[in-house]
């Protein structure tokens, strides 16, 4: 569907112009005074003859090798492409790739307006902003619908949602049943056969032949009209928005207007008015002020709760007890090594990977998220709920937290807070996997298996190496970003210098250790971090099929035992020498 150029010049004053005999110096002064980069050139009747630009002026001065006072506009004028108001903006964009501007004329080439690259950028920026606000509203509506169908664990109850969709949004057969029966009755009455009973089984068969079998609708594929219908359903409204004090019928009127505005934008029916744009923003702000879910604020957690959030390599021994290296007020946790080509949001994924909260919910301020990624969030993250949508197709930022096993459950832009929640399905897969590993290792003689209960974290500490009651290292398994998996020996005494001494002395025995291991290991000294790591990586994560699950399980157990047996004696010897 085309964008008519008329929309770019509508309401704008007629552009300043010059004629062929205007001194070039005068034209340059007009351009400098008004911060123009070009001026249309017209005859005495206003008919377009050409255009003069800063570039064409410079070319003329260099070519004629004289001062600007001796030249007129005609000496530096170029011939631009001319467009009509009804032409398509996209045709104009092609011309703007090589020129500063385009001139808009009527049928007789009389000047109507001028369009620059800035004008087109602003035109599409404004429409993009409107579309994002509409997406914010639709995302908020979907969040409220989902919130009305959560189970006791805070997870979406798919069956309950499916039943509501089928009840509120009947298929074509049911929508047309009443009218079809009325039509049949009219035919019978017109044929004096109204005494015949209706056979509803035949009616069902006829409806199915006409419309086919009704299929359950996929929630993510519904229309905005259908989302609005679900939101205003009594059950959904009572569960999610009854406490807002807003009357459903008032909200229906606003959302119907939003839908009409959306259709105008998406079907290119011209500019929306200032009033319509304000209605969009008012609706978006209302939903932003009425989020569907409350969550835990990480800043209120106790030291013990914070400790449970971090991975084993981040826990240090202090006065006989284990505690975290960083306090609750410091939100930058130790991350796994990042690749230079990683997304700017990869540190957030690493941070979330290291978190394991009892209630599986976590509220962070946007400032805290910026501290974690050590970068600024884009303006859209502060303005639009849709930026935080759990879209693993087109949103590079959401791919990161979804890959880490978390999803955004609510966003409150007025207070600049985002709530993340662990994805239950992924959490349960990891718990099941680690429990299987634990069962396998429990049957292994003389293996110092750590007695622990799985919490759903992405890591599992299998065993600790202790010397005189102090930890020297841990054996652990970890699910990583980019669908990878790791078996590791993490050297972590709580003393960075001793960790590096341990690592260096183990590295001196690299050939012997790798021979005992039966393969190559990754030696990660990690000079900027307290701990060091000796590990092996698997390129795949948990597979949904049983064969893949068991394959990774066998690989993990095999590499854990081989790593343990290859380092246990060297580690013991170094511990005696250092201590």
C-alpha positions, 0 to 999 in steps of 0.5 A: 500500500503506497504512502502518498508524498502529499502527507509529507508536505501537508500543512507546511508553508510554501518553500523559499525559492530563488530565480535564475538571476539571483546572485549566488552570494545572495542565495548562499546568504539565504541558505546560511541564515535559514540553515538550508542546504538547498533552494528551489529555482523558479521562474517569475510564475513559480514554475520549477526550473531546477535547484541549487545546493551547497554542493552545486555551488562548490562545484561551480566555484571550483569549475569557473575559478572565480569569486562567488560575487561573479556568479548567479544561481543559473551558474550552479543550478542542477536539474532535480527529479520532480514529483507529484503529491500523489506519487509514492514516498518510496519512489521519492526515497530512491531519488534521495539516495543521491540528492539532498532533496526532492521538489514537489510540483503540480501538473504544470510544474508549479512548486508546491513543496520540498522534501528532504531526507530529514522530512522522510526520516521524521515521517517514518520515525513518527509512524514507527513511534505510533506503531510501537505505542500500539504494540505496547498496548497490545502487549499489555493486553496480552499480559493481563489475559495471561495473568488471569490464567496462571497456575499456583506456580505463576506459570501460564495454564495453557488449558485454562487459556484455551478454554477461555479462548474457545468460550469467548471466541467461538469458531466460524461454525458457532458464530454463524449457527444462529443466522444459518438456522434462521435462514433455514427456517425462512426457507421452510416457512416460504415453502409452507414446510415450517411444520417440519422439525429441524434436524440439528445433526444435518445442520451441523453437517451443513455448517461443517461443509460450509466452514470446515471443522472449528480449530482451537485458536493459537493465542499468539495469532489472535487479532487485536479485536480478539485480544480486546474481547478476551480482556473484557471477558468477565473472568479475565477482567475480574482476575486481572483488572478489577482492582484498577477501578476502571469500568470495562465498558469505558475501557471498551470505548478506548480500546475500540478507538485504539483499534480504529487508529491502528487500522488507519495506520496499518492500512495507510489511511493518512495521518492520524490526528494529534488527538488520536495520537494522544489517545494512544499514549493515554491508553499505553500509560494507563496500562503501564500504571496498571501492570498485571504482576507484582514481584520480588525486589532483589534489593530487599533480599537478605545476605543468605538469599543473595548467596543462593542466587549466585553460582558456586564459583562466586562463593568464597569461604570467610570465617568458616562460612560461605558468603558471596563476594559482592554485597546485595547492593552490587548487582554486577555478578561475575560472568563467564567469558564473553566473546567480542561478537556477543550481544551488548545484552549478553552480560544480562543473560550471564547474570540471570544464568547465575541467579536462583531465587526461591520464588523464581521472580526477580525485579530489577530497575533499568539502572541496575540492568545498565550496571549489569550490561555496563552500557546504556539501554536504548531510549525505546527500553524506557518508553515502550513495553513492547521493547521488553516483549519475549520475542525470540525471533526479532528482538536480539535483547529478548533472545538473551534472557530467554536463552538464559531460561528467564522471561519478562513477566511484567514491566512498570515503566513509570517506576522503571522496573522490570520483573523477570521470571524463570521459565518453568519448563526449562527449570524442570528440564535442568532439575531432572537432568541434574538429578539423573546425573546425581543418581549416576554418580551416587552409584560410583564408588569413592566419589565425594558426591556433595549432598545437595537438593536441586533448586532449578539453577543452571549449575550443579556443584557435584563435589567440593575439594577441601583442605583443613576444612577450607575449600580449594576447588569445586567440580560442577556442571553448568548450562551456558548461553548459546546452547552449550554445556560445561564440565569444570573444575573451578579453583576457588579458595576465596583468595585470588593469588592462591587460586592463580598459584594453584592454576599455574602449578596445575598447568605445569602438569598439563600434559600429565593431567590431560593424558590421565583425562584422555583428551584436551582440556580448556585451561582458563586462568581468567586473570581479571577474576578471582577464580580459575577454571579447567574445563571441557565444553559440549556444543549442545544443551539438553535435547528434548528427545530421549536419545539426546538427553541420555547422550548428554547425560552419559557425556557429562558423567564420563567427563566428570569422573575422568576430570576428577580422577585426573586432578585429584592427586595433583590438586592434593599435592599442590594443596600440601605444598601451599598450605 
